[in-house]
């Protein structure tokens, strides 16, 4: 159904009729197009590897609101997030999640710059994030009962019309598309026969292979499809390459296997009441390194870019060396309900909600941009929800940002909602563009309230305390410069001839001797001050 409707997004509820079912597959003929989209954020976590890293730049040097809208539903379910391809924004929104078998939603295509609707397809079961490849949008649902509105669907990207569909299961994880195939997984949560991996022809929906007891969200690299619950399969025939014996803890919200880059597969497990990041060989699954998050912490989905693994937890982002697991830096954000991080062109973006001590930004949705190399804050933005429907108590939080084609997209949800009805009643979308000007004061988040003429002063805080007993060689020590003062300060650390930038760094207690670390703080006027600490075993 070609769209001639140019009204602003969600002012129209146009519905596209689906194809007639022929058993478990419904097929409509179309002209082929071999072109594969490479720009944008075209699937869950950006691309087939699920690295959470965009090939495009985000809003620089500052952000400004482009447009925003009430979603008339929520993107809080199934880790839903927008996807972007060739100037079009594709959304999968849940509108009713009161009962699993009655869960409904819609998929829509929107002009990414203006927010105008291109098409909107209703009557879906609770939809997962879409995937856009060539001229097709692939959408899977995750509900507990099979019906005409649930399954795995291929839609024409230009019109929303159904190309083919699979309705033999209603509960799917978000599929990944690569090399002309769709790799999918029947969700363990709702599947009567347990989880099952499947591969389909992307053009026709025909089954190519299947394997039981391989579940979780799939991702793909170099002829191997990895499933989140711990298996790596040959993408050609579904045969087992390797599997992980350690299962995900039921309390942890994310997978044993999450993303792949440079021959390593990264994921998390739960041990001793803390999430542990593990790097495994992509070829045989052997553990290459592991790093614990700290007592009680749960990591969001991992992000991999520029040789580093970024792990966010409530209020903190940590950067690890992807090859060794060594800490590079840790950054406190003054954010609760923090999202997974998104990397784009040297910048790391994290959504969430301003902490209770964040002044006027407390319980407001926020997005923070950090320098990916140093962790230094580039900007923080308080989302403008004036005129939008927001929850009365507990505030709204920004979900994982999506970056594509110079813009940033962030859905907001009520993070403390007690029922699904509250989630679906309060869901909004915010779109940001770049700006050369700093945002107005009411939109800035995390910037210092110090007087403009405050003298520069360097100060170092450590965690754990350097005076504490039991500090052993090899232990990690976090150094923070947040207690320093000065207008628009920049922080430079020097240790053993190495130089790092950012408000915080992580050092390792030396095997022998002492490690002296010097902090130089420079304010906007070029004035400087220094402070030093000595790190050693005690």
NORDA-V300329 format. One record per residue. N is the residue number from 1. OMEGA is omega in radians with two decimals (* if undefined). BURIAL is 1 if it has 9 or more other ideal C-beta (glycine too) atoms within 8 Angstrom, else 0. Layout:
N;OMEGA;BURIAL  N;OMEGA;BURIAL
//
This chain:
1;3.12;1  2;-3.06;0  3;2.96;1  4;-3.07;0  5;-3.11;0  6;3.09;0  7;-3.07;0  8;-3.07;1  9;3.09;1  10;2.95;1  11;-3.11;0  12;3.06;0  13;3.09;0  14;-3.12;1  15;3.13;0  16;3.14;1  17;3.14;0  18;3.10;1  19;3.12;1  20;-3.07;0  21;3.03;1  22;-3.02;0  23;-3.14;0  24;-3.12;0  25;3.01;1  26;-3.00;1  27;3.00;1  28;-3.09;1  29;3.07;0  30;3.02;0  31;-3.11;0  32;3.07;0  33;-3.04;0  34;-3.09;0  35;3.11;0  36;3.11;0  37;3.13;1  38;-3.12;0  39;3.05;1  40;3.14;1  41;-2.81;1  42;3.11;1  43;3.07;1  44;3.14;1  45;2.93;1  46;-3.06;1  47;-3.06;1  48;3.14;1  49;-3.14;1  50;-3.09;1  51;-3.10;1  52;-3.09;1  53;-3.11;1  54;3.05;1  55;-3.12;0  56;3.02;1  57;3.04;1  58;3.14;1  59;3.13;1  60;-0.20;0  61;3.08;0  62;3.14;1  63;3.00;1  64;-3.12;1  65;3.06;1  66;3.02;0  67;-3.12;0  68;-3.08;1  69;2.95;1  70;-3.09;0  71;-3.04;1  72;-3.09;0  73;-3.04;1  74;2.99;1  75;-3.14;1  76;-3.02;1  77;3.05;1  78;-3.11;1  79;-3.08;0  80;3.08;1  81;3.11;1  82;2.93;1  83;-3.03;1  84;3.08;1  85;3.04;1  86;3.05;0  87;3.11;0  88;3.11;1  89;3.14;1  90;-3.06;1  91;3.00;1  92;-2.96;1  93;3.05;1  94;-3.11;1  95;3.11;1  96;3.12;1  97;-3.07;1  98;3.07;0  99;-3.06;0  100;-3.08;1  101;3.13;0  102;-3.07;0  103;-3.11;1  104;3.11;1  105;3.14;1  106;2.99;1  107;-3.10;1  108;3.02;1  109;-2.98;1  110;3.02;1  111;-3.01;1  112;-3.09;1  113;-3.00;0  114;-3.06;0  115;3.14;1  116;-3.10;1  117;2.96;1  118;2.97;1  119;3.11;1  120;-3.08;1  121;-3.12;1  122;3.05;0  123;2.97;0  124;2.84;1  125;-3.10;1  126;-2.96;1  127;2.98;1  128;3.06;1  129;3.13;1  130;3.03;1  131;-3.11;1  132;3.09;1  133;-3.03;1  134;-3.14;1  135;-3.10;0  136;3.02;1  137;3.12;1  138;-3.11;1  139;3.06;1  140;3.10;1  141;3.07;1  142;3.08;1  143;-2.97;1  144;-3.12;0  145;3.10;0  146;3.10;0  147;-3.12;1  148;-3.10;0  149;-3.11;0  150;-3.13;1  151;3.10;1  152;-2.98;1  153;2.95;1  154;-3.09;1  155;3.03;1  156;-3.04;1  157;-3.09;1  158;-3.01;0  159;-3.06;1  160;3.14;1  161;-3.13;1  162;3.03;1  163;2.99;1  164;3.12;1  165;3.03;1  166;-3.11;1  167;3.14;1  168;2.99;0  169;-3.13;1  170;-3.00;1  171;-3.11;1  172;2.86;1  173;3.09;1  174;-3.10;1  175;3.02;1  176;-3.08;1  177;3.12;1  178;3.04;1  179;3.08;0  180;3.14;0  181;3.02;1  182;3.07;1  183;-2.99;1  184;3.12;1  185;3.01;1  186;-3.02;1  187;3.12;1  188;-3.06;1  189;-3.03;0  190;-3.04;1  191;-3.13;1  192;-3.10;0  193;-3.10;0  194;-3.11;0  195;-3.13;1  196;3.08;1  197;-3.14;1  198;3.00;1  199;-3.11;1  200;2.97;1  201;-3.04;1  202;-3.10;1  203;-3.03;0  204;-3.06;0  205;-3.13;1  206;3.14;0  207;3.08;0  208;3.03;0  209;3.11;0  210;3.11;1  211;3.11;1  212;3.07;1  213;2.98;0  214;-3.02;1  215;-3.10;1  216;-3.12;1  217;-3.12;1  218;2.94;1  219;-2.86;1  220;2.96;1  221;2.92;1  222;3.05;0  223;3.09;0  224;3.03;1  225;-3.09;1  226;3.12;1  227;-2.94;1  228;-3.10;1  229;2.95;1  230;3.10;1  231;3.03;1  232;-3.04;1  233;2.99;1  234;-3.06;1  235;-3.12;1  236;-3.01;0  237;3.11;0  238;3.12;1  239;-3.04;0  240;2.99;1  241;3.06;1  242;3.09;0  243;-3.10;0  244;-3.13;1  245;-3.10;0  246;-3.09;0  247;3.07;0  248;3.06;1  249;-3.08;0  250;-3.13;0  251;-3.12;0  252;-2.98;1  253;-3.04;0  254;-2.75;1  255;3.04;1  256;3.06;1  257;-3.03;1  258;-3.04;1  259;-3.10;1  260;3.10;1  261;3.03;1  262;3.06;0  263;3.13;0  264;3.06;1  265;-3.06;1  266;3.10;1  267;-3.13;1  268;2.98;1  269;-3.13;1  270;3.10;1  271;3.04;0  272;3.07;0  273;3.06;0  274;3.04;1  275;3.10;1  276;3.05;1  277;3.10;1  278;2.99;1  279;-3.11;1  280;3.02;1  281;3.12;1  282;-3.08;1  283;-3.09;0  284;3.08;0  285;-3.12;1  286;-3.10;0  287;3.12;0  288;3.03;0  289;3.06;0  290;-3.09;1  291;-3.13;1  292;-3.07;1  293;-3.01;1  294;-2.99;0  295;3.03;0  296;-3.04;0  297;3.03;1  298;3.10;1  299;2.93;1  300;3.11;1  301;-3.09;1  302;3.09;1  303;-3.12;1  304;3.11;1  305;3.01;1  306;3.06;0  307;-3.14;0  308;3.02;1  309;-3.13;1  310;-3.11;1  311;3.13;1  312;3.01;1  313;-3.02;1  314;3.06;1  315;-3.05;1  316;2.97;1  317;3.11;1  318;3.06;1  319;3.12;1  320;3.02;1  321;-3.03;1  322;-3.10;1  323;-3.02;0  324;-3.05;0  325;-3.13;1  326;3.11;0  327;3.08;1  328;3.06;1  329;3.04;1  330;-3.08;1  331;3.00;1  332;-2.99;1  333;-3.01;1  334;-3.07;1  335;2.95;1  336;-3.11;1  337;-3.10;1  338;3.14;1  339;2.89;1  340;-3.14;1  341;3.03;1  342;3.14;1  343;3.12;1  344;3.00;1  345;3.06;0  346;3.12;0  347;3.11;1  348;-3.11;1  349;3.13;1  350;3.06;1  351;3.11;1  352;-3.13;1  353;3.10;1  354;-3.13;1  355;-3.07;1  356;3.12;0  357;-3.08;0  358;3.08;1  359;-3.11;0  360;3.13;0  361;-3.14;1  362;-3.13;1  363;3.02;0  364;3.09;1  365;-3.09;1  366;2.96;1  367;-3.14;1  368;3.07;1  369;-3.14;1  370;2.95;1  371;-3.04;1  372;-3.12;1  373;-3.01;0  374;-3.04;1  375;-3.13;1  376;-3.13;1  377;3.04;1  378;3.02;0  379;3.00;1  380;-3.01;1  381;3.03;1  382;-3.06;1  383;-3.12;1  384;3.13;0  385;3.06;1  386;3.13;0  387;3.08;0  388;3.09;1  389;3.10;0  390;-3.10;1  391;-3.08;1  392;-3.05;0  393;3.10;0  394;3.05;0  395;-3.14;1  396;3.10;1  397;3.09;1  398;3.08;1  399;-3.10;1  400;3.13;1  401;3.02;1  402;-3.11;1  403;3.11;1  404;2.98;1  405;3.07;1  406;-3.13;1  407;3.05;1  408;-3.11;1  409;3.14;1  410;3.00;1  411;3.08;1  412;-3.11;1  413;3.00;1  414;-2.93;1  415;-3.12;1  416;-3.13;0  417;-3.09;1  418;3.13;0  419;3.10;0  420;3.12;1  421;3.13;0  422;3.10;1  423;-3.06;1  424;3.13;1  425;-3.04;0  426;3.09;1  427;-3.09;1  428;3.08;1  429;3.13;1  430;-3.13;1  431;-3.08;1  432;3.02;1  433;3.11;1  434;3.14;1  435;3.05;1  436;-3.09;0  437;3.04;0  438;3.11;0  439;3.09;1  440;-3.01;0  441;-3.09;0  442;3.13;0  443;-3.11;1  444;3.13;1  445;3.03;1  446;3.09;1  447;-3.02;0  448;3.03;0  449;-3.12;0  450;3.09;0  451;-3.12;0  452;-3.07;0  453;-3.13;0  454;-3.11;1  455;3.14;0  456;3.14;1  457;-3.14;1  458;-3.10;1  459;-3.13;1  460;2.97;1  461;-3.09;1  462;3.07;1  463;0.03;0  464;3.11;0  465;3.12;0  466;3.10;1  467;-3.08;0  468;3.07;0  469;3.05;0  470;3.07;0  471;-3.01;1  472;3.06;0  473;-3.11;0  474;3.11;0  475;3.07;0  476;3.11;0  477;3.09;1  478;3.09;1  479;-3.07;1  480;3.13;1  481;-3.07;1  482;3.13;0  483;3.10;0  484;3.12;1  485;-3.13;1  486;-3.14;1  487;-3.14;1  488;-3.05;0  489;2.95;1  490;-3.01;1  491;3.09;1  492;3.14;1  493;3.09;1  494;3.11;1  495;3.11;1  496;3.10;0  497;3.10;0  498;-3.11;0  499;3.07;0  500;3.12;1  501;3.12;1  502;-3.10;1  503;3.12;1  504;3.06;1  505;3.06;1  506;3.08;1  507;-3.13;1  508;3.10;1  509;-3.06;1  510;3.11;1  511;3.09;0  512;-3.14;0  513;-3.05;0  514;3.07;0  515;3.11;1  516;-3.14;1  517;-3.13;1  518;3.08;1  519;3.01;1  520;3.12;1  521;3.11;1  522;-3.14;1  523;-3.07;1  524;3.13;0  525;-3.14;0  526;3.11;0  527;-3.07;1  528;2.98;1  529;-3.11;1  530;3.04;1  531;-3.10;1  532;2.99;1  533;3.10;1  534;-3.11;1  535;3.11;1  536;3.08;1  537;3.11;0  538;*;0
//
